[in-house]
């Protein structure tokens, strides 16, 4: 198992971390405990020693389940990560109560890696107002937290402010080869490296989006290495960055566990040729974008309730990745019927406000036609 040294903290972790937010579930939506325990056991036996959970995962049941499974292992043989749910904290009393609840659920007297969960600009203001960093420093002084960090979801400017505001032990960002300019992105990686803040990376496979593409793109990956899964390239890309100490994977099947172990037990950073080939594939995917909507929302609000940027985001993603599975949830669940492109009455108000001068009315017709056809033909 590939290991990474955290020079700043004087520890060593497996490069592959087990993310406990996507365990297999039973028909009633509960964690399939028999399968999930076997998957955790298999990963730990193979050398995975970083286990990441959080207060809300699996409807609040992930911490309880993980705590039960890990009882069979020596507490010093693994690193346990969980997170403070900032949306549920209005006071230090809330923080204290939730933290004690987490210790109880996880059946431990300390958390190795404790994160402020999903920090962005607004939540950072709350963190400062309440004094949560100082509260967590107190927990560190008591030995209840070993290392303090945060997980991040916002733009680069917010990341720069937050990561520079405190001597963090580590931080966790979303990072993959398709989202290099989203959220913290390449600039965030470089800044964390400069500041000496080690990184844990989430969504390396973009929630599964980088595990399967249209047949022509999949064929390009197979050409590079017929024995490697498409997903393994995304994991290797992230792991090729030296300041990435853990690559989290939310494994939900036994096959995913085995494939990830294969990647990290024989880990190879991308060489120059492989990196160049991956860049070419990214270029092809980005070239399939149907219009240049930036999501600026100058076109909004639409008088008919159409969520124009959301429609275009789904449409562009569908054409980029080439399969309906990539956008099924977005089109059928997240985008409500009243907000779909079909409700456009072609008033033209949006086009007058669009900085990109897009043909919004014409493109909305294409959105509805393409996604309806894809839904019917899946």
N, C-alpha and C positions, 0 to 999 in steps of 0.2 A: 504494500500500500504506500503510495506517494505521501511523504510527510513534508510539512513546512515548519521551519523554525521561526518563532516570533522573537527576534533578538531583543526587542523592547521589553517583552514580558518574561523572557527566559523560559519559554515553554515550546512544545512541539505538538502540532495537531495533524491529523490526517487532512490531506488536501480536499478530499470528498467529505462533506458533512451531510448528515441525514436530516432533512427537513420534515418535520412531523405535522404538516398541514394537509397532506393529501393521502392519508392512509386508505387502504381499501375499505369499503363500507358494505354493510348488510343491506338487504332490500328496504329496510325501514330507516336507512340513513345513519345508523350507528357504526362506530368503528368495528370492523371485522377483526376482533381481537386476536383470534387464533392466527390468521394470516399475517396481520400486522406485527405481532410478536415474533413470528418466524422470520419476517423480513428484517426486523431490527437485529435479531440474533445473528442472522447470516452476515449482515453488514459489520457488526461488531467483531464477529469471529474473523472477518477478513481484514480487520485493522482500522475500521472507521471508529474514531473516538470523539467526534464532535456531534452532539445531538441537539437539534434546535427545535424548540416548541414556542408556544405563546399562549397567553390567557384566552384569546377568543377562538383558537383553532378547534375545528370539529365541535362547534357549539359549546366550547368550554370544557370538552372532555379530553382533549389531547394531553394536557399537563397531568391529569389524573392517571390516564393510561400509561404514559411514559414513566411516571413515577413508580407505578406498580411493576412494570417490566424491568426497570433498571435496578430494582432491589436485589436481583440475583447477581449483580456485578459489584466488584470492589469499587467504592466511591472514588478512589484515586485513579481508576483505570479509564475514566472518560471525562469529557468536559461537557457540562450541561449549560445550555443557553435558553433563556426565556426573556419575556419583555413586559414592561409596564404599559398597560393600555391607557394611553393619555386621554382618550375620549371619555373614560370613566372616572377620571381624577379631577375633582374640583377643589381639593384641599390636601394638605399633608396627612390629615387623618384618613382620607380615602386611600392615599398612597400606602400608608402603613398597614391598613386593613388588607388591601389587595396583596401586598407583598407577603404578609404573614399567611394569607390564604394560599399563595403560590408555593411557599415552602411546605405547607401541609399537604397540598395536592401532589407535589413532587417528592414527598417523603425524604427531604434533605434538610441540612442545617445551613447550606450555603448554595449560591448560584455562581457558577464559574464565569459566565459571560452574561451580564444583565444589560438590556437595551431599553432605552426610551423608544417606544414603538411608533413607527410611521411618523417621524418628525418632519414637519414642513414649517413654512414661515409662521402660520397662525398658531400652531401648537408650540412652536419655540417660544412665542411670546407668553403663552400660558406657563411653560416650563420656568421661564425667568420670573414671572409674576409670583408663582407659588413657591419657588425655591427648590425645585425638584432635584437639580444637580447637587445642591448642598445636602439635601436629604439623602441622596444615594451615596454621597461621600461619607456620611455618617454610617451608613450600612457597611461600606467598605472598611471603615475604621473598626467596626464590630466583627469583621470577618464574614459577614453574611453575603457580601458580594466580593468577588475576587477581581473582576475587570468590568469597567463601565464603558458603555458605548451607546450608539443610537442607530436605528434603521431609518432610512431616508426616502421620502417621496415628495419631490418638489422640483423647482428649476435650479440651475447651477448657482445663481446669485444667492438663493437661500442656503444652498449647501456650503458655499464659501463662508457665509456669515456664521453658520452653526459649527462647522468643523474647526473654524479658527477661534471660536469663543472660549474653548476649554481644552485642557490637555487630555483629550480622550485616549483611552487605552486602545480603542479600535472603533470602527464604524462599519455599517452594513449598507451596501448600495445595490440597486438594480443595474446590471451591466451585461451586455451581450453584443455580439458583432453586428446586430441590426439596429441597436439603440445607442450607438456611440455618441450621439449628439442629443440624447434625451436625458432628462433629469440631471444627475451629476455627470454622467457620461465620461468621455475621455478627459475633459478638463478637471472633473472631480477626482478621477483616478490620479492624475498628475499632481494635483494639489495635496491630496492625502499622502502621496509618496513623499512630496517635498516636506510636509509637516511631520513626517515620521509616524503617521497614523496607519496601522495595519488594516487591511480590508477583508471583510467577509462579503461574498457576492451572492445575491439572490437572483432568481429568474434568469439563470444563465442560458436556459433553453426557451425563454420567453413564454412561460406557461405551457410549453409543449409545441409552440408555433414553429420552433426551429428543429423539430424532430421529424417532420414530414412535409414535403412540398409537392408540387406537380411532378409528373413523371420525368419531364426533361431535366428539372433541377435535381431530383433524386439521382438521376443517371450520372450527373456531373460528380456528385459525391462518390458514387460507387466506382466511377472511373479512377478517382484518386486513390481509393482503397476499398476493394470489394468486400473486405472482412469487417469494415467499420460501419457502425450505424450512423445515420445522419445526425442524430443527437450528439454523438460523441465528438463531432467536430466543434459544436458550440461549447462543450465542456472543455475541450482542449484549448480553444481560443482564450477562454477566460483564465484557465490555469497556466497559460503561457506568460501571464503578467506576474512578475516576481513579488509585487507587494500584495497580491491576493493570497491570503493564508488559508482560506476555506472557501470552497465552491459548494453552495447548498443545492441539493436536489430533493424536491418533494416527491419521493418515490411512492407510487400507488399500486404497482404490480411487482410480482416476483421477477418478471422479465426485465423490468427497468433496473431493479437492484443488480441483477447479474450483468447487464450491459454496462452499468456504471462502474461496477467492480472491475470488469475487464478493462475499461478505460483507465482507471486510476491505479490498478495493480501493475500495469505496464505503461505508465504515463510517459508520453513524449510531447514536449512542447512543439508547437508548430515550427517547421523549418521555413526558410524564406520562400521556397517554391510553393509550399502548402498555403502559406499566408497570402501569397499573390493570387493563387487560385481561388481562395475564399473571397478575396476582394473582388475578383471578377464576378463571382456568383452574386455577391451583394449588389454589384452594379447592374446585373441583369434583372434582379428582383426590383430594385428601385426604378429601373427603366419601365416597369410595367404599371407604375402609378398613372392613373387616368387623368387626374387634374392636379393643379398645384395648390389646393386648399391648404392653408397653414393653420387652420383652427383659430384664427384671430377673432372670429365672431363679430366682425363689423357688420355682417349681413343680418345679424339677429337684433331684436326678435322678429321672427316671421309672423305676419298678421294671422296666418292660418295655423300656426303652431308647429310648422315643420322645423326640425332640428337639422338645419342644413349642414353644419360641420360634422355632426355625428353620422349623417347619411354618407357624406363623402369619405369619412375615415373608414367606414365599413367597406364601402365600394372599392376604395384604393387598396385596402388590405386584402380583399378577395382577389383582385387581379394580381396583386404582388405575389401572394403565396400560391395561388392557383387552385385552391381547394375550398369548398364550401364549409368544411369542418372548422376552418380557421375563423369564420365569422358567424357561425350558426347561432351561438348564444347572443352575440351582439345584435344580429338582425331579428331574431325571433323572441328574445327576452328583454334585453337591455333597451332597445329602441322601441318605444311604445307605438301602437298603430297610429295614433293621432299625430305622431312626430315624423312619420315616414314620408318619403318623397312623393308618394301618390297624392298627397293632400295639397300639393302646390297648385295654385290657380293662375300662375304665370303673371302675377301683377308687376314683376320687374323691380320692385322696391329693393330687393337684395342686391341686384346687379349694380344699381346706382351707388351702393355703399362699399362694394368689394374692391379692396386695394389691388388685388391680383387681376382684376378685370376678367373674371371667369364667366363663362356662359352658363350661369347657374341653372336657369330654367331648362335649357337643353340637357345639361348633365343630370339634373334630377330625374328626368324621364329615363335616361340610360340607367341610373341607379336602380330604379324600381324594376325595369325590365330585366336587367342582368341578375339581380338578386332573386326575383320571383322565379326566373328560369332555373337558377342554380338550386333553389329550394325544392322545386318540383322534380329536378333531375338528379337529386343526390342519391 
